Amino acid sequence: MALLLNHLVSFVSRDEMYHRGNPDFTWPSHGLMAASLWTFSASLSVLSTRYLLIELNYHFPLHLLLVDLFVLSAFLVSHRFASALKARYQTPRWLHATIEYTGESDPDERWYQGLPTAICTAAALPLSMQAILHWTNLSTLALMPVFAYLFCDIWSLASLRHSSIWIKFLEVIFHSACCVVILYDEYRLTPQGIICTLLAMLFTGLAMSFSQTFRPSLVDLCSYRRRSPSPITTATVSLFITLVWCAKKEDTLRAAEHILDVDPMLLGLNVASTVAAILLGNSFVVPISIQDCFSPETRKDRVLTAQVSATFGLTAIVGFASSYLTMRSYATALQAGAFCLAVVCIINGPQRAEDGSRWMFHSSLFDLERFRPTHVSLDSVPLDDDESSPAQGLLAGEEVDDEFHYESWVRKIGTRSVLSIAAYAVIVLTWVGFLACNFANVSGSDIAEPLPQLDLAYQPAHGFDVVISMYKEPVESIQSIMEELSAIPAIAQSSPRLFLYTKDEDMEPSDIAELGNATNAFKVIKLPNFGREGETYLEHILLNWDSLARQTLFVQADVHNPREFFNRVKDYYSPNTGMLSLGFSGKSCETANCGDRWNWYEEEGLLNDFCKRVDGETCKNILLSYKGQFIASAKRIRAIDRELYEELKEAMTDANSWAHKEPYLKGRPDSLNAPRFGYTMERLWSVVMQCSTEEIAWRCPTLLSRTRRGGDITDCQCLDPEDSFLNETNSTIAT
């Protein structure tokens, strides 16, 4: 592995000591090979990073990038020393910023000429790592590089002063419309994902703009230099930015402890692929510096085609593979179409002509000029036969001319053309596979969900209850919750009753009566401050086991994300809702390695025992619920033994229970009013209510996005059978 990386460093390093004597290094075939290698390595980097951060719960993206940058720096430093010794230099030139094609030294070149590109590239790397963690839908994250090209075009447009600038302006408008469609149609948006991803694409686009070079005349090619930073410069700046960010945002000791649990082979694959992608393109999102692998006389549109094709291939590979991860991804048809239109717009948009005097349109997806036969005149066909007449010579010339055209056409299909065709064919086939897997079983009605065990014999006397766990929150928050819920027609018609549980130790009986009058609560009950909100919900279930409403909404007085909370209720609640989580959506994990980025994890044995008590069998994957806010039906609550609820309540409230002792705690903080097991209980309500399917995990939109194109109310919840609801309604009316 080390030997391969060393050769790769030599292949792509901007070190004149290596390129001297290698004039063929910058042939277009080398550029095509570099683009293909970048696509492969960047795809492996993104997929392995995603697997480490999400599937294996290594939620330290900045420390993972630090490992990559340390390895990259080590290879670059060792390569520079080796090159310096080989060239008999006394000291290596560390921050040389450009490629030298002639081998001549230019005293005017300075390391800081590539610094703007290096700063933008270095800033984009940690942001891209954060985007992989926070952007839920990996397949649509792979579509986001078109934003980098958009920001690059906008910067170029702002810096140009030309009479035909309106042509470029129209391209930017169309490109922007495609990007807006991609973002608008994304159904799993999160604030952190939007911020990190767009900032990463912004800095990547700026780096592309700064690294773009003028197209010199043939006379100036001998002294032509690119303004791309050396890998040493980029690695140094990125190391500094990442180190500062790590010190502020991540726990280094915990990151070091958790990385020891990662499979060394997987970690090595991730590091090697990330380092290779950065060496080849200064990024694992867009090949920013791929132009440096082409000769300076290569047409700009050909370089752009190679760059965009590499990004196009990355999207296909990542999208195809993301369909098979535990947290499956999905891109809508509108997003895929907008992405393809954006790619066509980027490649075939107006580009500055070689002489810089006008704007031209290029059809660069396939260079037909390469296959165009050379015109052959009749004078080029000699009449060697003395017996031939002029007429015979003319006819013979036509036959020879046809043969010459064919041979010329075949000769023009060289190795580079074959490689181009092969590369495009692979990209197209991968895209076909991506689209086929992406749109397979996207409709909720086509998916057979497991039948839950319901208590169909129970007949509730009331339609809807609201259970609020309260501590010292203001009364206005309770009133606001009830007003918002009463404004929803489907809930208002059930005349919701309020059960208010307070754990305020300072509240007196007179205060309880006053609280009940102020909130118009059906019941106000004071509880000991044990077990967080989970113990409150268990207490309500046990106290009202035989009088549970048809559906109960469990929530805390301080509602998390209140705007999104009420929108989720409006969008998805129905009279036969069985279990509807009202917190973060889409997070699932394998029971063998279950955790999340909020420093929660749980043992496989406890989770499997939990699943056995609920479903009668162990679970491979479970869907996690968050924030302690959800709606559940009485038929699902009563479907499992009352004994399980009693055991769970005892585990949180009994100081001598297993949940407050080792080996369960493993040194983690714990107390009766904030038990460690309470965080587990918060995440397992979906399992308790038999609504933990993988289909809900990937189909359910985030709270911010609300709904998805082509979705329905089954996307985020489990419904009770219609017939049980009708029978229950008839029984209630009869009474």
Buried (B, 14 or more C-beta within 10 A) or exposed (E): EEEEBBEBBBBBBBBBBBBBEEEEBBBBBBBBBBBBBBBBBBBBBBBBBBBBBBBBBBBBBBBBBBBBBBBBBBBBBEBBEBBBEEEEEEEBBBBBBBBBBBEEEEEEBEBEBBBBBBBBBBBBBBBBBBBBBBBBBBBBBBBBBBBBBBBBBBBBBEEEEBEBEEBBBEBBEBBBEBBEBBBEBBBBBBEEBBBBBBBBBBBBBBBBBBBBBEBBEEEEEEEBBBBBBBBBBBBBBBBEBBEEBBEEEBEEEEBEEBBEEBEEEEBBBBBBBBBBBBBBBBBBBBBBBBBBBBBBBBBBBBBBBBBBBBBBBBBBBBBBBBBEBBBBBBBBBBBBBBBBBBBBBBBBBBBBEBEEEEBEEBEBBEBEEEEEBEEBEEEEBEBEEEEEEEEEBEEBBEEBBEEBBEEBEEEBEEEBBEBBEEBBEBBEEBBEBBBEBBBEEBEBEEBEEEEBBBBBEBBBEBBBBBBBBBBEBEBEBBEBBBEBBEEBEEBEEBEBBBBBBBBBEEBEEEBBEBBBEEBEBBBBBBBEBBBBBBBBBBBBBEBBBEEBBBBBBBBBBBBBBBEBBBBBBBBBBBBBBBBBBBBBBBBBBBBEBBBBBEEBBBBBEBBBEBBEBBBEEBBEBBBBBBBBBBBBBBBBBBBBEEEBBEEBBBBBBEEEBBBBEEEBBEEEEBEBBEBBBBBBBBBBBBBBBBBBBBBBBBBBBBBBBBBBBBBEBBBBBBBBBEEBBEEBBEEBEEE
